[in-house]
Every structure is written in C-alpha cells, then in structure tokens.
Amino acid sequence: MPLSKVQKEAIVSYGANYAKGLTPAEATEQRRDVRYGGLNTVKKPINCPTWACILLPCIKHIPSMKLFKQIEPDDAEVLRNGRWVRYDAPSLVRGDIIRLEDGDVVPADCTVLSLGLEPVDMDGEVVSPGSAIELVVDCKDITGEAKPRTSKLRKDGTATPTQIFYGSHVNQGSCIAVVTAIGPNTMLSSLIQDGRWPPKGDISLDLQSEQASENETDEEVGVALIERSS
C-alpha cells in the first residue's frame, strides 16, 4: 500500500520518521517544545482539585464528566526508534507514529497513513503484507457526527488520509497513523475550552469550516483540510 502525496507531506511537516519512529531523544525534544510540547493530557470539563472531587463525589456523576472518563485513553502502541512499544497515552508527542486496531480509544489527534498493522516504506513498497481494506472510527463523542469516519483503500492503492481525534473509538479495522496534535492542542481540548463539549449535535461541518479559515494563510501542509472519509 503506497503513501499518497498528502500523507508523505504530513510525515515531513510533523517531523515524523515513518520507518523507525522518533528516538527517545527526539520525543523528549518534542515534549519540551512550548508550541507542541507537554504531556498528552486533556483537562477535564470540570477541572476541580482532587480534594474537591473527594468531598463532592457527585461531580464525577455529571454527564460531561462521565463521558470524559469513557473516552479518556489509557495507552498507545508507538513506533519508537524502530521498535513497537506500548506507552501510556500521556507520553505521546507530536510526530509519533502509532498503530490502532479494533477496540482502541484514539490516544491523540492523528492522520491515517496506511491500513493494517504493518507500515509501508516511503516509496510505497509493502514492508509486510496483510493490510486491512477499511478503518471505521466513531467520533460522535467528540464532534457529534452520527456517521463514523472511515479510511478506505482507494483506486491508486493508498488509504484515505482521514483525520481522527483524541477520544474517538476504533470500531473496525486497523491502521498506522501520525500524531498531529496532543493534549491542549487536540480538538477535544479546544471544544472543552470553548464550552462546546459535549456536542449537542453534529458540529463537524462547522469545525471543518473553521479549520479551513484558519489554514488559509498557513504555510504548513493542510492536514486539517484532508478528507475525513471516502
């Protein structure tokens, strides 16, 4: 399964290494970058101190807090210096190469690069056969969209470079993806800060329009504008 031009540009834009992943030193450097760094954690919709939650346990039963608990990722499978390792989700950094499969909670905002659990090289040669033909990801808890996002095998042999978000659920298939945003820079964090989460309806088209407007003058690859499904 070859990579499309958009996918190759995304790999370069986000400082990723598709063949080997980031080294521990590179991941540490990314984490220290004030623009994209820090831990991959999202503040709760009601960000009360621990002591307050203990004294007021009813806070945990507020609908937004219950939903947040359900979509919070625990861990992620990351390509680190040529080896697939399982890390806790907060350890992810922008530019990490991760793989996802049925049942996973998406641990960061990311873009699909290829289907299946084995990568392909930058020239499009399959490193190992056995790719899936479709990925289905449920994003309704993030954007309210009723229809799952999909990435499918296209006529040119590439996978749809679908954008999926922190907290979404993989319902079917598997993929290799590049992390495009973590923690406070994720879609979920932005919606919580703006008071638009949990969504009261499908806000995906509004978000797409907002991203298009923000990226009109952006010189980086327009990953935010890639198709969400095919």
N, C-alpha and C positions, 0 to 999 in steps of 0.2 A: 504494500500500500504506500504510494508516494505521498509526499507532503506538497501542499499547494503553495503558491507564492505567498499568500497571506499568512499561512502557518509558519513558513520559513522566516518571514519578516517579523512575526511575533516573537519567535525564538531569539532573533538578534536584538529586537527592541527591548526585551525584558532581561537581557543579559544571561539567558539560559544556555546550558550546554546539553543539547538533546541526546548526545551519545553517552555521556558519562554523568550528567547532572552536575550540580555545584559541588565544589570541595568544601570541607568543613570551614576552611579559612574564608572562602568566598561567601558562604552562608553567613558567617559572623560579620563580615564586612557589610553585607546587605542589611543585616539586622541593625547595624549601627547607623545606617543612612537615615538621617532625620526625615527625609521625604517619604521613604517607604518602609522604614525600619520598625523596631519594637517587636513585641510579641504578637502573634496572630490570635488575638482575643478581641471579642466584641463586648462592649459594655451592655449590661442588662437594661431592658426598657425602664425598670425601676432600680436604679443603681444605689441601693441602700447599703450601709455598712453591715458587716456580719452580725454585730451585736443587735442591730435593729431587726434583722431578719429572725434572730433567735427570740427576741422579745415579742415580735409581731409576726408569728408564723403564717398569718392569713395572707401576708404579702406574696408568699410562694404560690397561693391559690388564685391569684389574679390571672385572668385568661392570658394576658400577654406574657406573664412570667412562666406560666405552664407551657405555652407554646415554645418560648425561647429555650426552655430546658429540653424539649423534644428535638429541637433542630441543632443543638449545640454539638459539634463534632468532638470525638474523643481522640482519634489518632488518624494517621495518614501513612500511606506507603510511598516513600520518596526515593528517587534515584540520587544517591549521594556518593560522588567520587567513583562511579562505575558499579556500585552495588545497590540493590534494592533493600532498603531498611524500613522498619516501621517506627515512626516517631510519634510523640504526642502532637496533636494538631497545633498548639501554640508555637511549636518550634519551626513551622514552615516560614519561608521567606519568599519574597517576590522573585520570580525566575526559577523556582524549584520545578523539577519535572516530577509529576506524580502519576500514579495509576489508580483507577477507580473501577469498581465492579458492582454488580447487583447487590443491593442492601446497604451500600456505603452512604454516609452523610458526606456531602461535598465539603471539604475542610477549608476552602478558600475560594475566592473568585478565580475562575480559570477559563482557559480556552482549549477546546478539544483539538488535539493534533492528529491522532490516529485511533482507529478502533482495535479492540483486542488488548491483550495484556503484554504484548511484545512490541517494542519500538521498531521503526524503520529508519534507515540512515537518511542523511540529508539529500542524497541523490535518488531516493525513492526505492532503494533495494531493501527487500524484507530481510531483517536480521533473523527472524524465526517465524515460520508460518503459523496460521491458526487465528486469524483476525476475525472479529465479530463483524456483522453486517449492519447493526443498528444499536445505538445507545439511546435510552429513554430516561430522562431526568425530570422529576416532579419539582417544579419551582413555585407551586401555588402558595406555600407558606411564606415565601419571600415577596413575590410580586403579585400574588393573587390570580395569576393566569390559570385558567381551568385546564387548558391543553398542555400536556407535558412538552418540554423541549426535546428535540431529537437531533442526533447526528447520524447520518446515513452514508453508506458507500455510494459515491457519485460515479457518473459515467467515466470520468477521467481517472478513476481509481483512488481518488482522495476522499477523505472524510469531511463532512460539513464542519467548518471551524466554529462550532456553536459555543456561545458564551453561557456558562453556568455559574451559579452563585453559592457562596458560603451558606450552609444550612439546607441546601436542596437535597433531595433524596434520589439515588440511582435506583430506578425501578427495573431496568432491564439492560443487559449488555455490559461491556467493559471498554475502557479507553485509556490512552496516555494523554495527559494534559499539561499545560504550562500554567503556573500560578501567576496571575496578573495583578492581584491585589490581596492584601492581608489585613486583618484586624480593623483598625479605624478607617481604612480606605476601602473596605468592602461595601457592596450595595446594601447589605443588611444594616451595617453600622450607619450609613448615610440616611437610610429610611428611618431608623430609630431616632437619630438626632433631629430629623425634620418633623418628627411626630406623625409619620405616615406608616408606621408599622405597629401592629399587624395591619395588612392592607384590608380595606373594606370592599374591595372589588378588584378587577383586573387593571393594574396600573402599568403594565408592561409597555404599552404603546406610548404613554406619557413619558416614561423613563427613557425609551428609545429616542423620542424627540428631544428630550433634554440633553442626552448624551451627544446627539448629532450636533446640536447647537454649541455645546462645549468643545467639540472636536473640530469645528470649522477652521480654527486657527491653530490647531495642534499639529506640530511638525512630526510627532511620533506616529507610528503605524496605528491606523484607526481600528484597533481590535474591538473597541466598544461598538463599532458600527457593523461588525460582521453579522451575518445572518444567524438567527437563533435556532432555526431548524430548516429542514428542506422537505 
